[in-house]
Amino acid sequence: MSAMAEAVVDLDAIAHNARTFVERTGSGVMAIVKANGFGHGATQAARAALAGGASWLGVSSPAEALALRADGVTAPILIWLYPPGETFEKLLLAGIDVSVASVAALDAVAEAARATLHVANVHLKLDTGMSRGGALVDDWPRVFERAAELHRAGAVHVRGIWSHLAGAEEPELNGLAEQLVSFDQARAQAAQAGLDPEIVHVANSAAALRVPHSRFDLQRIGIGLYGVEPVPGATHGLRPAMTVRAQVLLTKRVPAGTGVGYGLDYVTSKETTLALVPLGFADGVPRQAAGVAEFLVNGVRRPVAGRVAMDQVVLDVGDLPVRAGDVAVMFGPGDHGEPTVHDWARWAGTNTNDILTGIGARVPRRYESQHGSEQ
């Protein structure tokens, strides 16, 4: 490797994972590529997912959607977060679908549709029990009534209806059944208002794999797209797509009793070799994982010695013959014994999404596929 540190992204793995969801579920896939494709690169992840059979893309913000269009991505895109007072003209001209959860949002989108002479494709988002985004149950009649009016007027096309699940990973503990019942009631109310959206979607990665009656027309695949198994204790043949690694910059042989790093919290118990690795918390190595985290060096896992600094960590590599220029792997698929993103999430007391999206912008991404490397 030529860079001090890098995140290697396997585009074939992303395509494989999208294909796995299509084949295992028989439902369409909306590839979620928000947050720069969970840190993998939004445009690259989008293209790989589409190559694997995804038919839609999902992002949070207008800026994310417009960036994909600027990169030449033409697939259907849905956005769902925007501030009050957002104007939607650019989105409609770019053919981007908008999630709406209120009469005010419907009216704003309809105004943009009239201004641009472009019909606005909207997806009605409903709060079925997560208490986050979406229209509350008491507001459903007003939202459906106004959506039907605008639909009949031709300003708005109600293309989708959707909700978000709070806990599909462990459905018996998180009210999944109640949410799905609520979603069915919402769909019935929408039909009574004269709405017949052609796209119904509620399943995330975990629900798509373990709750068949949640799949509907689309499944929104986020963490599973990047190869992280979403169902605790289960495997579905997903392939992790990212490997984060760095060159060892220097090594030093030190005696027992040597303190390491800020605060000298770590003290060597015997004569050992320390290896300096240029990845720190500014690059996405979580500080709270210090004391338990490991890297793989020359085929052996070795502990992080002391605190995680902004730009670097020190590894205690013992008597391993490690030299400057050797590669230390923070995480990868685990095929060669390296830590996985699940390991880092456990060590840091967080989730895998946090670890992946935390890999900083100054860690260059290098893309690999069967067609070779793409910088």
C-alpha positions as CSV (number, residue, x, y, z in Angstrom):
1,M,0.0,0.0,0.0
2,S,1.2,3.5,-0.9
3,A,-0.8,5.6,1.6
4,M,-0.1,5.6,5.3
5,A,-3.7,4.4,5.8
6,E,-6.6,3.4,3.6
7,A,-10.1,2.0,3.6
8,V,-10.3,-0.7,0.9
9,V,-13.9,-1.1,-0.4
10,D,-14.9,-4.3,-2.2
11,L,-17.5,-3.2,-4.7
12,D,-18.2,-6.8,-5.7
13,A,-19.2,-7.5,-2.1
14,I,-21.8,-4.6,-2.2
15,A,-23.2,-6.0,-5.5
16,H,-23.3,-9.5,-4.0
17,N,-25.1,-8.3,-0.9
18,A,-27.8,-6.4,-2.9
19,R,-28.2,-9.6,-5.0
20,T,-28.5,-11.7,-1.9
21,F,-31.5,-9.6,-0.6
22,V,-33.2,-9.7,-4.0
23,E,-32.8,-13.5,-4.4
24,R,-33.6,-14.4,-0.8
25,T,-36.7,-12.2,-0.5
26,G,-38.2,-11.9,-4.0
27,S,-38.8,-8.2,-3.2
28,G,-37.2,-5.1,-4.7
29,V,-34.3,-3.4,-3.0
30,M,-33.8,0.2,-2.1
31,A,-30.1,0.6,-1.4
32,I,-29.5,3.1,1.4
33,V,-26.5,5.1,0.5
34,K,-26.9,8.0,3.0
35,A,-23.9,9.2,5.0
36,N,-21.6,8.7,2.1
37,G,-22.8,5.2,1.6
38,F,-22.2,4.3,5.3
39,G,-18.7,5.6,4.8
40,H,-18.0,3.5,1.7
41,G,-18.6,6.2,-0.9
42,A,-22.1,7.0,-1.9
43,T,-21.8,7.0,-5.7
44,Q,-19.6,4.0,-5.8
45,A,-21.8,2.1,-3.4
46,A,-24.9,3.1,-5.4
47,R,-23.5,1.9,-8.7
48,A,-22.4,-1.4,-7.1
49,A,-25.8,-2.0,-5.5
50,L,-27.6,-1.2,-8.8
51,A,-25.3,-3.6,-10.6
52,G,-26.4,-6.2,-8.0
53,G,-30.1,-5.7,-8.7
54,A,-31.2,-2.8,-6.5
55,S,-33.8,-0.7,-8.2
56,W,-34.0,2.3,-5.9
57,L,-31.6,4.4,-3.8
58,G,-32.3,6.1,-0.5
59,V,-30.6,9.0,1.1
60,S,-31.4,11.4,3.9
61,S,-30.9,14.9,2.4
62,P,-31.5,16.9,-0.7
63,A,-27.7,17.5,-0.9
64,E,-27.0,13.8,-0.9
65,A,-29.5,13.1,-3.6
66,L,-28.4,16.0,-5.9
67,A,-24.7,14.8,-5.5
68,L,-25.7,11.4,-6.8
69,R,-27.4,13.0,-9.8
70,A,-24.3,15.2,-10.4
71,D,-22.3,12.1,-10.6
72,G,-24.5,10.7,-13.3
73,V,-26.6,8.3,-11.2
74,T,-30.0,8.1,-12.9
75,A,-31.8,5.5,-10.7
76,P,-34.9,6.5,-8.7
77,I,-33.9,8.2,-5.4
78,L,-36.0,8.9,-2.3
79,I,-35.1,11.6,0.3
80,W,-36.7,12.0,3.7
81,L,-35.0,14.8,5.7
82,Y,-35.2,18.5,5.0
83,P,-35.8,21.7,7.0
84,P,-39.0,23.7,7.3
85,G,-39.2,26.1,4.4
86,E,-37.3,23.8,2.0
87,T,-37.9,24.5,-1.6
88,F,-38.2,21.4,-3.8
89,E,-37.7,22.8,-7.3
90,K,-34.2,21.4,-7.8
91,L,-35.3,18.0,-6.5
92,L,-38.2,17.8,-8.8
93,L,-36.2,18.9,-11.8
94,A,-33.7,16.1,-11.0
95,G,-36.5,13.5,-10.8
96,I,-36.0,12.9,-7.0
97,D,-38.9,11.5,-4.9
98,V,-39.7,13.3,-1.7
99,S,-41.0,11.8,1.6
100,V,-43.8,13.9,3.2
101,A,-45.4,13.5,6.6
102,S,-47.6,16.6,6.9
103,V,-50.1,18.8,5.1
104,A,-47.6,21.6,5.1
105,A,-44.9,19.5,3.4
106,L,-47.5,18.3,0.8
107,D,-48.4,21.9,0.0
108,A,-44.8,22.9,-0.3
109,V,-44.0,20.1,-2.7
110,A,-47.2,20.8,-4.7
111,E,-46.1,24.5,-5.0
112,A,-42.7,23.4,-6.4
113,A,-44.5,21.1,-8.8
114,R,-46.6,24.0,-10.2
115,A,-43.6,26.2,-10.4
116,T,-41.5,23.7,-12.4
117,L,-44.4,22.1,-14.3
118,H,-43.1,18.7,-13.0
119,V,-45.4,16.3,-11.2
120,A,-43.9,15.7,-7.7
121,N,-43.6,12.0,-6.8
122,V,-44.1,11.7,-3.0
123,H,-44.0,8.9,-0.4
124,L,-46.2,9.4,2.6
125,K,-44.3,8.6,5.8
126,L,-46.3,7.3,8.8
127,D,-45.3,7.0,12.4
128,T,-46.4,3.5,13.4
129,G,-44.8,3.5,16.8
130,M,-41.2,4.6,16.5
131,S,-42.0,8.2,17.6
132,R,-39.5,9.7,15.3
133,G,-40.2,10.8,11.7
134,G,-43.6,10.4,10.1
135,A,-47.2,11.5,10.6
136,L,-48.8,10.6,13.9
137,V,-52.0,8.4,13.7
138,D,-54.3,11.3,14.6
139,D,-52.9,13.2,11.6
140,W,-53.3,10.4,9.1
141,P,-56.8,11.4,7.9
142,R,-55.8,15.0,7.2
143,V,-52.6,13.9,5.4
144,F,-54.4,11.3,3.3
145,E,-57.2,13.7,2.4
146,R,-54.8,16.5,1.3
147,A,-52.6,14.0,-0.6
148,A,-55.7,12.7,-2.4
149,E,-56.7,16.2,-3.4
150,L,-53.3,17.1,-4.7
151,H,-53.1,13.8,-6.5
152,R,-56.4,14.3,-8.2
153,A,-55.3,17.8,-9.2
154,G,-52.2,16.4,-10.9
155,A,-49.6,18.4,-8.8
156,V,-48.6,15.4,-6.7
157,H,-48.3,11.7,-7.5
158,V,-48.5,9.6,-4.4
159,R,-46.1,7.0,-5.5
160,G,-45.3,5.4,-2.1
161,I,-46.4,4.8,1.5
162,W,-43.9,3.8,4.2
163,S,-42.9,3.6,7.8
164,H,-39.8,2.8,9.8
165,L,-39.4,-0.1,12.2
166,A,-37.9,0.4,15.7
167,G,-36.5,-3.0,16.4
168,A,-36.7,-5.7,13.7
169,E,-33.4,-7.1,14.9
170,E,-35.2,-8.5,18.0
171,P,-38.9,-8.2,17.1
172,E,-40.2,-10.1,20.1
173,L,-38.8,-7.3,22.3
174,N,-39.5,-4.2,20.3
175,G,-43.2,-4.0,19.3
176,L,-42.7,-5.1,15.7
177,A,-46.0,-6.9,15.4
178,E,-47.8,-3.8,16.7
179,Q,-46.1,-1.6,14.2
180,L,-47.0,-3.8,11.3
181,V,-50.6,-3.9,12.4
182,S,-50.6,-0.1,12.6
183,F,-49.0,0.1,9.2
184,D,-51.8,-2.1,7.8
185,Q,-54.4,0.2,9.4
186,A,-52.7,3.2,7.7
187,R,-52.8,1.6,4.3
188,A,-56.5,0.8,4.8
189,Q,-57.1,4.5,5.7
190,A,-55.1,5.6,2.7
191,A,-57.2,3.4,0.4
192,Q,-60.4,4.8,1.9
193,A,-59.2,8.3,1.0
194,G,-58.8,7.1,-2.6
195,L,-55.0,6.6,-2.5
196,D,-53.4,3.5,-4.1
197,P,-49.6,4.0,-3.9
198,E,-47.8,1.5,-6.1
199,I,-44.8,1.3,-3.8
200,V,-45.2,0.1,-0.2
201,H,-42.1,-0.2,2.0
202,V,-41.4,-0.7,5.6
203,A,-38.7,-3.5,6.0
204,N,-35.1,-2.7,6.8
205,S,-32.2,-5.2,6.5
206,A,-33.2,-7.3,9.5
207,A,-36.9,-7.3,8.8
208,A,-36.3,-8.2,5.2
209,L,-34.5,-11.4,6.2
210,R,-36.6,-12.5,9.2
211,V,-40.1,-11.1,8.7
212,P,-41.5,-12.1,5.3
213,H,-44.8,-10.2,5.7
214,S,-42.8,-6.9,6.1
215,R,-41.3,-7.0,2.6
216,F,-44.0,-5.5,0.4
217,D,-42.7,-3.9,-2.8
218,L,-39.4,-2.6,-1.6
219,Q,-37.0,-3.4,1.3
220,R,-34.7,-0.6,2.4
221,I,-31.3,-2.2,2.8
222,G,-28.7,-0.2,4.8
223,I,-26.3,-2.0,7.0
224,G,-26.8,-5.4,5.2
225,L,-25.8,-3.8,1.9
226,Y,-22.3,-3.3,3.3
227,G,-22.0,-6.9,4.5
228,V,-22.9,-6.6,8.2
229,E,-25.2,-9.4,9.3
230,P,-28.2,-7.5,10.7
231,V,-29.8,-10.4,12.7
232,P,-28.0,-11.3,15.9
233,G,-26.6,-14.8,15.8
234,A,-27.7,-15.5,12.2
235,T,-25.7,-15.5,8.9
236,H,-27.1,-15.0,5.4
237,G,-24.0,-15.1,3.2
238,L,-23.4,-11.3,3.3
239,R,-19.8,-10.2,2.6
240,P,-18.3,-7.3,4.5
241,A,-17.2,-4.6,2.0
242,M,-14.7,-2.5,3.9
243,T,-11.2,-3.1,5.2
244,V,-9.4,-0.4,7.2
245,R,-5.6,-0.7,7.5
246,A,-2.5,1.3,7.9
247,Q,1.3,1.0,7.6
248,V,3.4,0.7,10.8
249,L,5.4,3.9,10.8
250,L,8.1,2.9,13.4
251,T,8.8,0.3,16.0
252,K,10.8,0.5,19.2
253,R,12.0,-2.1,21.7
254,V,11.3,-1.1,25.3
255,P,11.8,-2.6,28.7
256,A,9.3,-3.8,31.2
257,G,7.7,-0.9,33.1
258,T,7.5,1.5,30.1
259,G,4.5,3.8,30.1
260,V,2.8,4.4,26.8
261,G,0.7,7.3,25.4
262,Y,-1.2,10.1,27.1
263,G,-1.4,9.6,30.9
264,L,0.9,6.6,30.7
265,D,-2.1,4.5,31.4
266,Y,-0.6,1.5,29.8
267,V,2.6,0.1,31.3
268,T,4.5,-2.8,29.7
269,S,4.6,-5.9,31.8
270,K,7.8,-7.2,30.1
271,E,10.3,-6.3,27.4
272,T,8.3,-5.8,24.2
273,T,8.1,-4.1,20.9
274,L,5.8,-1.1,20.3
275,A,4.5,-0.3,16.9
276,L,3.1,3.1,15.9
277,V,0.1,3.1,13.5
278,P,-1.3,6.3,11.9
279,L,-5.0,5.8,12.7
280,G,-6.6,7.8,15.5
281,F,-9.9,9.0,16.7
282,A,-10.0,11.7,13.9
283,D,-9.9,8.8,11.5
284,G,-12.6,6.8,13.2
285,V,-10.8,4.7,15.8
286,P,-13.1,5.1,18.8
287,R,-11.4,6.3,22.0
288,Q,-13.7,4.3,24.2
289,A,-12.3,1.1,22.7
290,A,-8.9,1.7,24.3
291,G,-7.9,-1.1,26.7
292,V,-9.8,-3.9,24.8
293,A,-9.3,-3.1,21.1
294,E,-6.9,-5.1,18.8
295,F,-5.4,-4.8,15.3
296,L,-4.0,-7.6,13.2
297,V,-0.3,-7.4,12.5
298,N,1.5,-10.1,10.5
299,G,-1.3,-12.6,11.1
300,V,-1.6,-12.0,14.9
301,R,-4.0,-9.8,16.8
302,R,-2.2,-7.4,19.1
303,P,-3.7,-5.0,21.6
304,V,-3.8,-1.2,21.4
305,A,-1.4,0.0,24.1
306,G,-2.8,3.0,26.0
307,R,-5.2,5.7,24.8
308,V,-6.3,6.3,21.3
309,A,-4.8,9.7,20.1
310,M,-6.2,11.9,17.4
311,D,-3.8,10.7,14.7
312,Q,-2.4,7.5,15.9
313,V,-2.4,4.4,18.1
314,V,0.4,2.3,19.6
315,L,0.2,-1.5,19.4
316,D,2.0,-3.8,21.8
317,V,3.3,-6.4,19.4
318,G,5.3,-8.4,21.9
319,D,8.1,-10.4,20.2
320,L,6.5,-10.4,16.7
321,P,9.1,-9.5,14.1
322,V,7.3,-6.3,13.1
323,R,9.0,-3.6,11.0
324,A,8.1,-0.2,9.6
325,G,6.1,-0.7,6.5
326,D,4.3,-3.7,7.7
327,V,0.5,-3.5,7.6
328,A,-1.8,-3.3,10.6
329,V,-5.5,-4.1,10.0
330,M,-8.1,-2.3,12.1
331,F,-11.0,-4.3,10.7
332,G,-12.0,-6.3,7.7
333,P,-14.2,-9.3,6.8
334,G,-12.4,-11.5,9.3
335,D,-11.2,-14.0,6.8
336,H,-7.6,-13.8,8.0
337,G,-8.3,-13.4,11.7
338,E,-8.5,-9.7,11.6
339,P,-11.1,-7.9,13.8
340,T,-14.4,-7.2,12.2
341,V,-16.6,-4.2,12.5
342,H,-18.7,-6.2,14.9
343,D,-15.7,-6.5,17.2
344,W,-15.0,-2.8,17.1
345,A,-18.7,-2.0,17.8
346,R,-18.6,-4.4,20.9
347,W,-15.3,-2.9,22.1
348,A,-16.6,0.7,21.8
349,G,-20.1,-0.1,23.2
350,T,-21.8,1.1,20.0
351,N,-23.2,-0.3,16.8
352,T,-21.6,-1.2,13.5
353,N,-23.2,1.7,11.7
354,D,-21.4,4.1,14.0
355,I,-18.0,2.5,13.3
356,L,-18.4,2.4,9.5
357,T,-19.7,6.0,9.2
358,G,-17.0,7.2,11.6
359,I,-14.1,6.3,9.3
360,G,-12.9,9.8,8.6
361,A,-12.6,11.6,5.3
362,R,-8.8,11.8,5.5
363,V,-8.6,8.0,5.2
364,P,-8.5,7.6,1.4
365,R,-11.0,5.0,-0.1
366,R,-9.6,2.6,-2.6
367,Y,-12.1,0.6,-4.6
368,E,-11.6,-2.9,-5.8
369,S,-13.7,-5.2,-8.0
370,Q,-13.2,-8.1,-10.4
371,H,-12.2,-5.5,-13.0
372,G,-9.3,-4.3,-10.9
373,S,-8.7,-1.3,-8.6
374,E,-10.3,2.1,-9.1
375,Q,-8.8,5.0,-7.2
